[in-house]
Amino acid sequence: MIQYVSIVLMLIGIYGLLIDRNIIKIIVALNIFEVGLNIFIVSVGFVSGGVAPILTSVNSNSALIYVDPLPQALVLTSIVIGLGTTALALAIARKMYNAYNSLDLDEIGGMDND
C-alpha cells in the first residue's frame, strides 16, 4: 500500500516539474518527487516481522528474518544530498530574482543580457 502512495507522490512531483514555470514551484515539485522516491526505497527494504541485523545473545539464531539496512542508509544519504541541493537551488533562485525581478522561466528566458 505504501508503494502506491510513494508512486503517487513521484507522479505529482513529475507533473509539477513538467507543468510549472515558476522556479520556486519547480524546486518544491523536485522535493515532492524526492520524498516519494525515498519512501519507495524504504518500503522496498521493509520486511514484515523482520529484526535488525544485529547478533546478540537474544538474536543469535541465523534462521531469523533480517531487515536489510542498506535502503535506509541510502535514503539517509539521499536526504542530506537533497537538503544541500534544495539550499543551492533556492540560492540560485534568489540570485535570478535579484537579476531579473522575476521567478518565471518564460520571462527570464525572453530577456536579453545586454
N, CA, C and O atoms as a GROMACS GRO file, in nm:
protein
  456
    1MET      N    1   0.082  -0.121   0.000
    1MET     CA    2   0.000   0.000   0.000
    1MET      C    3   0.086   0.127   0.000
    1MET      O    4   0.056   0.223  -0.070
    2ILE      N    5   0.192   0.124   0.080
    2ILE     CA    6   0.276   0.243   0.090
    2ILE      C    7   0.350   0.269  -0.042
    2ILE      O    8   0.385   0.384  -0.072
    3GLN      N    9   0.374   0.163  -0.121
    3GLN     CA   10   0.438   0.184  -0.250
    3GLN      C   11   0.350   0.266  -0.343
    3GLN      O   12   0.400   0.347  -0.421
    4TYR      N   13   0.218   0.246  -0.334
    4TYR     CA   14   0.127   0.322  -0.418
    4TYR      C   15   0.127   0.470  -0.380
    4TYR      O   16   0.120   0.558  -0.467
    5VAL      N   17   0.134   0.496  -0.251
    5VAL     CA   18   0.141   0.636  -0.204
    5VAL      C   19   0.269   0.701  -0.254
    5VAL      O   20   0.268   0.816  -0.298
    6SER      N   21   0.380   0.628  -0.248
    6SER     CA   22   0.507   0.684  -0.294
    6SER      C   23   0.506   0.708  -0.445
    6SER      O   24   0.562   0.806  -0.493
    7ILE      N   25   0.443   0.618  -0.520
    7ILE     CA   26   0.435   0.637  -0.665
    7ILE      C   27   0.348   0.758  -0.698
    7ILE      O   28   0.380   0.834  -0.790
    8VAL      N   29   0.240   0.777  -0.623
    8VAL     CA   30   0.156   0.895  -0.645
    8VAL      C   31   0.234   1.023  -0.616
    8VAL      O   32   0.224   1.120  -0.690
    9LEU      N   33   0.313   1.022  -0.508
    9LEU     CA   34   0.396   1.139  -0.478
    9LEU      C   35   0.498   1.166  -0.589
    9LEU      O   36   0.521   1.281  -0.627
   10MET      N   37   0.559   1.060  -0.641
   10MET     CA   38   0.655   1.078  -0.750
   10MET      C   39   0.586   1.133  -0.875
   10MET      O   40   0.641   1.219  -0.943
   11LEU      N   41   0.466   1.085  -0.905
   11LEU     CA   42   0.393   1.136  -1.021
   11LEU      C   43   0.352   1.282  -1.002
   11LEU      O   44   0.356   1.360  -1.098
   12ILE      N   45   0.314   1.320  -0.880
   12ILE     CA   46   0.283   1.461  -0.853
   12ILE      C   47   0.407   1.546  -0.873
   12ILE      O   48   0.398   1.656  -0.929
   13GLY      N   49   0.522   1.497  -0.828
   13GLY     CA   50   0.647   1.571  -0.847
   13GLY      C   51   0.684   1.586  -0.993
   13GLY      O   52   0.726   1.694  -1.036
   14ILE      N   53   0.669   1.480  -1.070
   14ILE     CA   54   0.699   1.488  -1.214
   14ILE      C   55   0.602   1.583  -1.283
   14ILE      O   56   0.643   1.661  -1.369
   15TYR      N   57   0.476   1.577  -1.246
   15TYR     CA   58   0.377   1.669  -1.303
   15TYR      C   59   0.415   1.814  -1.274
   15TYR      O   60   0.409   1.900  -1.363
   16GLY      N   61   0.454   1.841  -1.151
   16GLY     CA   62   0.496   1.977  -1.115
   16GLY      C   63   0.620   2.021  -1.190
   16GLY      O   64   0.631   2.138  -1.227
   17LEU      N   65   0.713   1.929  -1.212
   17LEU     CA   66   0.834   1.964  -1.287
   17LEU      C   67   0.802   1.998  -1.432
   17LEU      O   68   0.863   2.088  -1.490
   18LEU      N   69   0.706   1.927  -1.491
   18LEU     CA   70   0.676   1.947  -1.632
   18LEU      C   71   0.581   2.064  -1.657
   18LEU      O   72   0.589   2.127  -1.763
   19ILE      N   73   0.493   2.096  -1.564
   19ILE     CA   74   0.390   2.196  -1.587
   19ILE      C   75   0.428   2.335  -1.538
   19ILE      O   76   0.404   2.433  -1.608
   20ASP      N   77   0.488   2.343  -1.420
   20ASP     CA   78   0.515   2.474  -1.360
   20ASP      C   79   0.628   2.546  -1.430
   20ASP      O   80   0.723   2.485  -1.478
   21ARG      N   81   0.617   2.678  -1.435
   21ARG     CA   82   0.722   2.762  -1.493
   21ARG      C   83   0.786   2.853  -1.388
   21ARG      O   84   0.879   2.927  -1.417
   22ASN      N   85   0.735   2.846  -1.264
   22ASN     CA   86   0.791   2.924  -1.155
   22ASN      C   87   0.904   2.843  -1.091
   22ASN      O   88   0.887   2.724  -1.064
   23ILE      N   89   1.017   2.907  -1.067
   23ILE     CA   90   1.134   2.836  -1.016
   23ILE      C   91   1.108   2.777  -0.878
   23ILE      O   92   1.148   2.663  -0.852
   24ILE      N   93   1.042   2.850  -0.790
   24ILE     CA   94   1.016   2.800  -0.655
   24ILE      C   95   0.923   2.678  -0.661
   24ILE      O   96   0.944   2.582  -0.588
   25LYS      N   97   0.822   2.682  -0.747
   25LYS     CA   98   0.732   2.568  -0.761
   25LYS      C   99   0.804   2.446  -0.818
   25LYS      O  100   0.772   2.333  -0.783
   26ILE      N  101   0.900   2.469  -0.905
   26ILE     CA  102   0.980   2.359  -0.960
   26ILE      C  103   1.065   2.296  -0.850
   26ILE      O  104   1.078   2.174  -0.844
   27ILE      N  105   1.123   2.378  -0.764
   27ILE     CA  106   1.204   2.326  -0.653
   27ILE      C  107   1.116   2.245  -0.557
   27ILE      O  108   1.158   2.139  -0.511
   28VAL      N  109   0.996   2.294  -0.528
   28VAL     CA  110   0.903   2.220  -0.441
   28VAL      C  111   0.862   2.089  -0.506
   28VAL      O  112   0.853   1.986  -0.439
   29ALA      N  113   0.836   2.090  -0.636
   29ALA     CA  114   0.799   1.968  -0.707
   29ALA      C  115   0.914   1.867  -0.705
   29ALA      O  116   0.891   1.747  -0.692
   30LEU      N  117   1.036   1.914  -0.717
   30LEU     CA  118   1.152   1.826  -0.709
   30LEU      C  119   1.163   1.763  -0.570
   30LEU      O  120   1.198   1.646  -0.558
   31ASN      N  121   1.133   1.841  -0.467
   31ASN     CA  122   1.135   1.787  -0.330
   31ASN      C  123   1.024   1.685  -0.308
   31ASN      O  124   1.045   1.585  -0.239
   32ILE      N  125   0.906   1.708  -0.366
   32ILE     CA  126   0.797   1.610  -0.355
   32ILE      C  127   0.836   1.480  -0.424
   32ILE      O  128   0.809   1.372  -0.372
   33PHE      N  129   0.898   1.490  -0.540
   33PHE     CA  130   0.945   1.371  -0.609
   33PHE      C  131   1.049   1.297  -0.525
   33PHE      O  132   1.046   1.174  -0.516
   34GLU      N  133   1.139   1.372  -0.463
   34GLU     CA  134   1.243   1.311  -0.381
   34GLU      C  135   1.185   1.239  -0.259
   34GLU      O  136   1.229   1.129  -0.225
   35VAL      N  137   1.086   1.298  -0.195
   35VAL     CA  138   1.022   1.234  -0.080
   35VAL      C  139   0.952   1.105  -0.123
   35VAL      O  140   0.962   1.003  -0.055
   36GLY      N  141   0.883   1.109  -0.236
   36GLY     CA  142   0.818   0.988  -0.287
   36GLY      C  143   0.918   0.878  -0.318
   36GLY      O  144   0.893   0.761  -0.288
   37LEU      N  145   1.031   0.915  -0.376
   37LEU     CA  146   1.134   0.817  -0.408
   37LEU      C  147   1.195   0.759  -0.282
   37LEU      O  148   1.220   0.639  -0.274
   38ASN      N  149   1.219   0.843  -0.182
   38ASN     CA  150   1.275   0.794  -0.056
   38ASN      C  151   1.179   0.698   0.015
   38ASN      O  152   1.221   0.596   0.068
   39ILE      N  153   1.051   0.731   0.014
   39ILE     CA  154   0.952   0.642   0.076
   39ILE      C  155   0.946   0.509   0.001
   39ILE      O  156   0.932   0.404   0.062
   40PHE      N  157   0.957   0.515  -0.130
   40PHE     CA  158   0.954   0.392  -0.209
   40PHE      C  159   1.075   0.304  -0.177
   40PHE      O  160   1.060   0.182  -0.162
   41ILE      N  161   1.192   0.363  -0.167
   41ILE     CA  162   1.313   0.285  -0.139
   41ILE      C  163   1.305   0.222   0.000
   41ILE      O  164   1.342   0.105   0.017
   42VAL      N  165   1.257   0.297   0.099
   42VAL     CA  166   1.244   0.241   0.233
   42VAL      C  167   1.139   0.131   0.236
   42VAL      O  168   1.158   0.030   0.304
   43SER      N  169   1.030   0.148   0.164
   43SER     CA  170   0.924   0.046   0.164
   43SER      C  171   0.969  -0.082   0.095
   43SER      O  172   0.923  -0.191   0.130
   44VAL      N  173   1.057  -0.071  -0.003
   44VAL     CA  174   1.108  -0.191  -0.069
   44VAL      C  175   1.197  -0.270   0.026
   44VAL      O  176   1.199  -0.393   0.022
   45GLY      N  177   1.271  -0.201   0.111
   45GLY     CA  178   1.360  -0.268   0.205
   45GLY      C  179   1.291  -0.320   0.330
   45GLY      O  180   1.356  -0.386   0.412
   46PHE      N  181   1.163  -0.291   0.348
   46PHE     CA  182   1.090  -0.334   0.468
   46PHE      C  183   1.054  -0.481   0.461
   46PHE      O  184   1.009  -0.530   0.357
   47VAL      N  185   1.073  -0.551   0.572
   47VAL     CA  186   1.034  -0.692   0.583
   47VAL      C  187   0.941  -0.704   0.704
   47VAL      O  188   0.980  -0.670   0.816
   48SER      N  189   0.820  -0.750   0.682
   48SER     CA  190   0.724  -0.764   0.791
   48SER      C  191   0.772  -0.872   0.889
   48SER      O  192   0.798  -0.986   0.849
   49GLY      N  193   0.782  -0.836   1.014
   49GLY     CA  194   0.827  -0.931   1.115
   49GLY      C  195   0.978  -0.946   1.121
   49GLY      O  196   1.028  -1.031   1.194
   50GLY      N  197   1.050  -0.867   1.046
   50GLY     CA  198   1.195  -0.876   1.044
   50GLY      C  199   1.257  -0.806   1.165
   50GLY      O  200   1.195  -0.721   1.228
   51VAL      N  201   1.378  -0.844   1.195
   51VAL     CA  202   1.450  -0.783   1.307
   51VAL      C  203   1.576  -0.716   1.252
   51VAL      O  204   1.618  -0.742   1.140
   52ALA      N  205   1.632  -0.629   1.333
   52ALA     CA  206   1.756  -0.562   1.294
   52ALA      C  207   1.868  -0.665   1.282
   52ALA      O  208   1.874  -0.758   1.362
   53PRO      N  209   1.956  -0.649   1.184
   53PRO     CA  210   2.063  -0.749   1.164
   53PRO      C  211   2.178  -0.732   1.262
   53PRO      O  212   2.293  -0.713   1.223
   54ILE      N  213   2.145  -0.740   1.391
   54ILE     CA  214   2.246  -0.728   1.496
   54ILE      C  215   2.242  -0.858   1.576
   54ILE      O  216   2.139  -0.894   1.632
   55LEU      N  217   2.355  -0.928   1.579
   55LEU     CA  218   2.360  -1.054   1.652
   55LEU      C  219   2.387  -1.027   1.800
   55LEU      O  220   2.490  -0.968   1.836
   56THR      N  221   2.295  -1.069   1.882
   56THR     CA  222   2.310  -1.057   2.028
   56THR      C  223   2.283  -1.195   2.088
   56THR      O  224   2.262  -1.293   2.016
   57SER      N  225   2.284  -1.200   2.220
   57SER     CA  226   2.255  -1.329   2.284
   57SER      C  227   2.109  -1.370   2.262
   57SER      O  228   2.076  -1.488   2.264
   58VAL      N  229   2.023  -1.270   2.241
   58VAL     CA  230   1.881  -1.300   2.215
   58VAL      C  231   1.860  -1.336   2.069
   58VAL      O  232   1.781  -1.426   2.039
   59ASN      N  233   1.928  -1.268   1.977
   59ASN     CA  234   1.910  -1.288   1.833
   59ASN      C  235   2.030  -1.359   1.773
   59ASN      O  236   2.085  -1.312   1.673
   60SER      N  237   2.073  -1.469   1.829
   60SER     CA  238   2.190  -1.539   1.776
   60SER      C  239   2.154  -1.645   1.673
   60SER      O  240   2.244  -1.708   1.616
   61ASN      N  241   2.027  -1.666   1.648
   61ASN     CA  242   1.982  -1.766   1.552
   61ASN      C  243   1.996  -1.711   1.410
   61ASN      O  244   1.949  -1.601   1.382
   62SER      N  245   2.060  -1.785   1.322
   62SER     CA  246   2.078  -1.739   1.184
   62SER      C  247   1.954  -1.761   1.098
   62SER      O  248   1.951  -1.720   0.982
   63ALA      N  249   1.851  -1.826   1.153
   63ALA     CA  250   1.729  -1.853   1.077
   63ALA      C  251   1.628  -1.739   1.088
   63ALA      O  252   1.520  -1.747   1.030
   64LEU      N  253   1.662  -1.633   1.160
   64LEU     CA  254   1.571  -1.519   1.173
   64LEU      C  255   1.563  -1.442   1.042
   64LEU      O  256   1.655  -1.446   0.960
   65ILE      N  257   1.454  -1.372   1.024
   65ILE     CA  258   1.435  -1.287   0.906
   65ILE      C  259   1.488  -1.148   0.941
   65ILE      O  260   1.437  -1.082   1.032
   66TYR      N  261   1.588  -1.106   0.869
   66TYR     CA  262   1.650  -0.977   0.897
   66TYR      C  263   1.604  -0.871   0.798
   66TYR      O  264   1.574  -0.900   0.682
   67VAL      N  265   1.598  -0.747   0.845
   67VAL     CA  266   1.566  -0.633   0.761
   67VAL      C  267   1.696  -0.583   0.698
   67VAL      O  268   1.799  -0.576   0.766
   68ASP      N  269   1.691  -0.550   0.571
   68ASP     CA  270   1.810  -0.500   0.502
   68ASP      C  271   1.833  -0.353   0.539
   68ASP      O  272   1.746  -0.270   0.512
   69PRO      N  273   1.947  -0.319   0.600
   69PRO     CA  274   1.971  -0.181   0.641
   69PRO      C  275   2.022  -0.092   0.528
   69PRO      O  276   2.028   0.030   0.544
   70LEU      N  277   2.059  -0.150   0.414
   70LEU     CA  278   2.116  -0.070   0.305
   70LEU      C  279   2.018   0.034   0.250
   70LEU      O  280   2.060   0.148   0.229
   71PRO      N  281   1.890   0.002   0.224
   71PRO     CA  282   1.798   0.107   0.175
   71PRO      C  283   1.784   0.223   0.273
   71PRO      O  284   1.773   0.339   0.231
   72GLN      N  285   1.784   0.194   0.402
   72GLN     CA  286   1.773   0.302   0.500
   72GLN      C  287   1.896   0.392   0.497
   72GLN      O  288   1.884   0.514   0.509
   73ALA      N  289   2.013   0.333   0.482
   73ALA     CA  290   2.136   0.412   0.474
   73ALA      C  291   2.138   0.497   0.347
   73ALA      O  292   2.181   0.612   0.349
   74LEU      N  293   2.090   0.440   0.236
   74LEU     CA  294   2.086   0.515   0.111
   74LEU      C  295   1.988   0.631   0.120
   74LEU      O  296   2.016   0.740   0.068
   75VAL      N  297   1.874   0.609   0.185
   75VAL     CA  298   1.775   0.716   0.199
   75VAL      C  299   1.827   0.826   0.290
   75VAL      O  300   1.804   0.944   0.265
   76LEU      N  301   1.898   0.788   0.395
   76LEU     CA  302   1.956   0.889   0.483
   76LEU      C  303   2.056   0.976   0.407
   76LEU      O  304   2.058   1.098   0.423
   77THR      N  305   2.138   0.914   0.325
   77THR     CA  306   2.231   0.989   0.241
   77THR      C  307   2.156   1.075   0.141
   77THR      O  308   2.195   1.189   0.116
   78SER      N  309   2.049   1.022   0.084
   78SER     CA  310   1.969   1.097  -0.013
   78SER      C  311   1.904   1.220   0.050
   78SER      O  312   1.893   1.324  -0.014
   79ILE      N  313   1.861   1.208   0.175
   79ILE     CA  314   1.801   1.322   0.244
   79ILE      C  315   1.902   1.434   0.261
   79ILE      O  316   1.870   1.551   0.240
   80VAL      N  317   2.024   1.399   0.299
   80VAL     CA  318   2.129   1.500   0.317
   80VAL      C  319   2.164   1.566   0.184
   80VAL      O  320   2.180   1.688   0.177
   81ILE      N  321   2.177   1.486   0.079
   81ILE     CA  322   2.207   1.541  -0.053
   81ILE      C  323   2.092   1.628  -0.102
   81ILE      O  324   2.115   1.733  -0.162
   82GLY      N  325   1.968   1.585  -0.078
   82GLY     CA  326   1.851   1.664  -0.118
   82GLY      C  327   1.844   1.797  -0.047
   82GLY      O  328   1.805   1.897  -0.107
   83LEU      N  329   1.882   1.799   0.080
   83LEU     CA  330   1.885   1.925   0.154
   83LEU      C  331   1.986   2.022   0.094
   83LEU      O  332   1.957   2.141   0.078
   84GLY      N  333   2.104   1.972   0.063
   84GLY     CA  334   2.205   2.058   0.001
   84GLY      C  335   2.164   2.107  -0.137
   84GLY      O  336   2.187   2.222  -0.172
   85THR      N  337   2.102   2.017  -0.215
   85THR     CA  338   2.056   2.056  -0.348
   85THR      C  339   1.946   2.161  -0.340
   85THR      O  340   1.944   2.255  -0.420
   86THR      N  341   1.855   2.146  -0.246
   86THR     CA  342   1.747   2.243  -0.229
   86THR      C  343   1.802   2.378  -0.186
   86THR      O  344   1.758   2.482  -0.237
   87ALA      N  345   1.897   2.378  -0.094
   87ALA     CA  346   1.956   2.504  -0.050
   87ALA      C  347   2.027   2.574  -0.165
   87ALA      O  348   2.015   2.696  -0.181
   88LEU      N  349   2.101   2.499  -0.246
   88LEU     CA  350   2.169   2.556  -0.362
   88LEU      C  351   2.068   2.609  -0.464
   88LEU      O  352   2.087   2.718  -0.519
   89ALA      N  353   1.963   2.534  -0.490
   89ALA     CA  354   1.861   2.578  -0.586
   89ALA      C  355   1.791   2.704  -0.539
   89ALA      O  356   1.764   2.793  -0.620
   90LEU      N  357   1.762   2.714  -0.409
   90LEU     CA  358   1.699   2.835  -0.357
   90LEU      C  359   1.792   2.955  -0.364
   90LEU      O  360   1.749   3.067  -0.391
   91ALA      N  361   1.921   2.932  -0.340
   91ALA     CA  362   2.018   3.042  -0.352
   91ALA      C  363   2.028   3.090  -0.497
   91ALA      O  364   2.036   3.210  -0.522
   92ILE      N  365   2.028   2.997  -0.591
   92ILE     CA  366   2.032   3.034  -0.733
   92ILE      C  367   1.904   3.106  -0.772
   92ILE      O  368   1.907   3.202  -0.848
   93ALA      N  369   1.789   3.059  -0.720
   93ALA     CA  370   1.662   3.125  -0.750
   93ALA      C  371   1.661   3.268  -0.696
   93ALA      O  372   1.607   3.358  -0.761
   94ARG      N  373   1.718   3.289  -0.580
   94ARG     CA  374   1.726   3.424  -0.524
   94ARG      C  375   1.813   3.515  -0.611
   94ARG      O  376   1.777   3.630  -0.636
   95LYS      N  377   1.925   3.463  -0.656
   95LYS     CA  378   2.013   3.542  -0.745
   95LYS      C  379   1.942   3.574  -0.876
   95LYS      O  380   1.956   3.685  -0.929
   96MET      N  381   1.867   3.478  -0.928
   96MET     CA  382   1.794   3.502  -1.053
   96MET      C  383   1.686   3.607  -1.032
   96MET      O  384   1.662   3.690  -1.120
   97TYR      N  385   1.620   3.604  -0.916
   97TYR     CA  386   1.518   3.704  -0.888
   97TYR      C  387   1.581   3.843  -0.874
   97TYR      O  388   1.525   3.941  -0.922
   98ASN      N  389   1.696   3.850  -0.810
   98ASN     CA  390   1.764   3.979  -0.797
   98ASN      C  391   1.809   4.033  -0.932
   98ASN      O  392   1.810   4.154  -0.954
   99ALA      N  393   1.846   3.944  -1.023
   99ALA     CA  394   1.895   3.987  -1.154
   99ALA      C  395   1.781   4.022  -1.249
   99ALA      O  396   1.791   4.119  -1.325
  100TYR      N  397   1.672   3.946  -1.248
  100TYR     CA  398   1.566   3.962  -1.347
  100TYR      C  399   1.434   4.013  -1.289
  100TYR      O  400   1.342   4.042  -1.366
  101ASN      N  401   1.422   4.024  -1.157
  101ASN     CA  402   1.298   4.066  -1.090
  101ASN      C  403   1.180   3.976  -1.126
  101ASN      O  404   1.066   4.023  -1.134
  102SER      N  405   1.207   3.850  -1.148
  102SER     CA  406   1.101   3.754  -1.180
  102SER      C  407   1.150   3.613  -1.150
  102SER      O  408   1.270   3.585  -1.156
  103LEU      N  409   1.057   3.527  -1.116
  103LEU     CA  410   1.089   3.385  -1.096
  103LEU      C  411   1.029   3.298  -1.205
  103LEU      O  412   1.041   3.176  -1.200
  104ASP      N  413   0.963   3.359  -1.304
  104ASP     CA  414   0.900   3.285  -1.413
  104ASP      C  415   1.004   3.257  -1.521
  104ASP      O  416   1.073   3.348  -1.566
  105LEU      N  417   1.016   3.132  -1.561
  105LEU     CA  418   1.118   3.094  -1.659
  105LEU      C  419   1.090   3.154  -1.797
  105LEU      O  420   1.184   3.183  -1.871
  106ASP      N  421   0.963   3.172  -1.832
  106ASP     CA  422   0.932   3.231  -1.962
  106ASP      C  423   0.977   3.376  -1.968
  106ASP      O  424   1.028   3.421  -2.070
  107GLU      N  425   0.958   3.450  -1.860
  107GLU     CA  426   1.000   3.590  -1.857
  107GLU      C  427   1.153   3.602  -1.855
  107GLU      O  428   1.209   3.690  -1.919
  108ILE      N  429   1.218   3.514  -1.781
  108ILE     CA  430   1.364   3.520  -1.773
  108ILE      C  431   1.427   3.480  -1.906
  108ILE      O  432   1.525   3.540  -1.948
  109GLY      N  433   1.371   3.379  -1.971
  109GLY     CA  434   1.426   3.333  -2.098
  109GLY      C  435   1.408   3.432  -2.211
  109GLY      O  436   1.485   3.429  -2.307
  110GLY      N  437   1.309   3.520  -2.203
  110GLY     CA  438   1.284   3.616  -2.310
  110GLY      C  439   1.362   3.744  -2.298
  110GLY      O  440   1.356   3.829  -2.386
  111MET      N  441   1.438   3.760  -2.189
  111MET     CA  442   1.512   3.884  -2.168
  111MET      C  443   1.650   3.874  -2.232
  111MET      O  444   1.711   3.768  -2.233
  112ASP      N  445   1.697   3.988  -2.284
  112ASP     CA  446   1.831   3.996  -2.342
  112ASP      C  447   1.928   4.035  -2.233
  112ASP      O  448   1.894   4.112  -2.143
  113ASN      N  449   2.050   3.984  -2.241
  113ASN     CA  450   2.154   4.015  -2.144
  113ASN      C  451   2.252   4.115  -2.203
  113ASN      O  452   2.370   4.082  -2.220
  114ASP      N  453   2.208   4.236  -2.235
  114ASP     CA  454   2.297   4.337  -2.294
  114ASP      C  455   2.388   4.397  -2.193
  114ASP      O  456   2.469   4.484  -2.227
   0.00000   0.00000   0.00000
